[in-house]
């Protein structure tokens, strides 16, 4: 069966510090991968998605970046965090078929102080 | 731009009653997919139900069913026989066919009362 892991579960970082959130998927190959940010009252904001190694699409211009160094690994990074980066970050994966269900990770609560 | 609107930020329902959550979307596409996701207090997001736009029959999954009105661009979720475990945030999502992007609404927080 497939599983998705995200870590860390919670993170408190000062403004200006770097960020690295990691997401890995087990039990499937060549998944589509996604990073979302969830803020109160704003639903899920798609940040990045990837349909293959090295293929990253950015949806929102900001100080975040994403990388996919391996087939089932997706990393969200920042060189310098802003207060506005605080939120709940969710990683998700889908099969490559059209209209596939998204499977979400447990999320990371990031607080920038 | 394609958007998804959930006009009810919060709702409550008595246990065993029926509740309907509304969702409308804006698109010029003819083929697409619609989803309802549930996020309980544990924050683990799970799929509730999925609908393909080219299928006229409304999707049903146990106590959960949808009312899909393509012309009106409406995709409401009906929960029958509400249970305490249905307490959660519910998100409506839209995916145009041929893309990899999912567009989510802002969510409806549902509370089931004992």
Interface residues (C-beta under 8 A of the other chain):
Chain A: X32 X34 X36 X41 X42 X43 X44 X45 X46 X49 X51 X57 X59 X88 X90 X92 X94 X98 X99 X101 X102 X104 X106 X107
Chain B: X6 X9 X32 X33 X35 X37 X43 X44 X45 X46 X47 X50 X52 X91 X93 X95 X97 X98 X100 X101 X102 X103 X104 X105 X106 X107
